[in-house]
C-alpha cells in the first residue's frame, strides 16, 4: 500500500535551515558575556562638553586624581567616570576616613564639572558615604586580579584595602584644596612627605677645645720643638681618642610593601635592585618586598616609590 506524500514538509525544512543560523546569531549577540570576556570590549567614546569644559576619554594606565564623589544610580559596587575606559577598575579612597575599596567603572558621568566620580549606592555605602552627599575622594586606576574582577562583575564586593595612613591623607587633602573644581583634575601621583630621618649614632667628634673637659694639648701647635726619637713622647690629641663604632640599625616592623611575585628568580632580583627590596622564595615563586617598616607612614612612602617605578599593583600588607 502506498502512503500519501506531504509535499509541504521539504519546504518547511528548507525555511528552518535558512532561519536557524540567523536566529542563533541574534541570540548569541544578546547573551551577556561571562568570565574575563565580561570586561571586553573596552569602550572610550568621543570627547564631550559640560558647561564649557571639554572632557576627552583616554586609556590612561597611571590615572591618579582627587576630587569630589557624588552618589547616583547603578547596581553593585560600580561608578560613573568621565574619561577612563569602560569598563575599568579603580581604587576609591575616602579622604575623610582613609577607607579604600575596589570599584568597577561602567558608566559615563557625572554630568557636572564639580564631581570627579559618581558612586552607586552600594559603593557609597561600602565607603561610608551617605546618599546625596558630596565627599572628597582619591581615584586611582588599578589592575586587580581576575578573582576580584569576577566579584564585582557578579554584583558582589571585593575585599577592602588597607586604610590610607594619615600622612598621605593630608597630602591628598592639600592637593584637592589647591585645584580648581571646574577643570579636569591633574592625574599625577601625590608626593609623600618625608618623615623624620633616623640618625645613626655618630662617632665622637670634637670641634673645639672647649668641648673637652680639663687641659688638652693643642692639636696643631704653631711651633713644635724637634726631639730625638728616644726622648720624643707621643702627643695626645683629639685624633687619638678611641672612636666608638656606630651601632648597626636593625629593622623591625609590622608592615611590608609587596612589589610582586615572579616565577623566575633573576627577574625578581632585577625588579628588587633599583628599589632596594628583598627577594625571598614562596613556594614556586620569588617574592619581592620592601621593608619591614615600623609604621604606616614609612610603608606608605615606600608604596608610592614602588608605584612611581611602574609597579601599580604594589600594596601594603602585614609582615609574615
Phi, psi and omega in degrees: 000133183267126180278151179289146182258129178266105184285352180279338183296313178301322180294319179294320179296323179295318180297317180295320181294329179282322185281335186300312180299318181295321179294318179296322179295316179296321182293321179293330183287339181261351178288133179291140178287144179235164181071199181304334179296344179293346178265009180227150000283155177270130186246137174255298181095173184274159174300151179217162186240136175232114177055038179088354178257127181266130178246126183246111177301134184217141177275075184264114185286324184261033181298129181206106186218160175241152180180196181258143178250134173251168180245123183232225184261181178115155179247159182071187179270081185230174181201167175247140180219152187279325192237335184287156181298158177238121358277161173208166183239135181225153168263125180251125181247127174282117185289347177280326185243340184085000180288137184231133179228165176263132184229144177259125177275123184232349188223160172272141179145185352288151185274043172222153184277340185269012176231133182276324186212148177245114184272147170289161179304323180290321178295318179297319180295322179294329178275349182082024179262127182286150178297139181084354182267155171252123184235142177288135183219163169246135179240119183230124180288137181225171178236082187287162177293160184300326182296325179283325175300316182297323179300316181286322179297327181274003178093005180268194180240140173275157179301143178293148176279169175294140183298142180289133180295155185298324180300316179289326178298321179297320178297316181293323178294319178295322178297320179294320181294331186273350184257159180280131181286347183259007179240154176303128184289147175293131182257073178236141180299142179289156177262120182289135176293145180284129178281176179298128181289141177276114182270117177289155179297127184266158177286151181302129180225126183254127181258344179204165180292335182294337181283349182256119180290143176082174180290132179226141180292147179290137186294317181231088180289152181297325179224136180237124180282126180286133177237162178289154181303330183287327185257348183288128180260139178295131182273124181278117179239183180298326183294340182273356178292135181293132180272130178274128180295142178290135179294143178288142180271120181262127182276121172231141178186171183247359183228144176228161175254116180276112180280315180168177178234132185239145178277343180246127184298319183297321178295322178295319181289327176295322179289329185281327188303305184293342182261355183067030183270168179254156180240129178221154182270135177226093183069237180271001185241162175249118187265134179249122184223151172251139180116198009283160182242149185281336182212172184292328181296316179294320179294321180294321178297319178293324178297316179296324178295318180294319180290326177294333178279359176108359180265079186290342181268003178298146181209159178273135175214165181290142179291147179289000000 
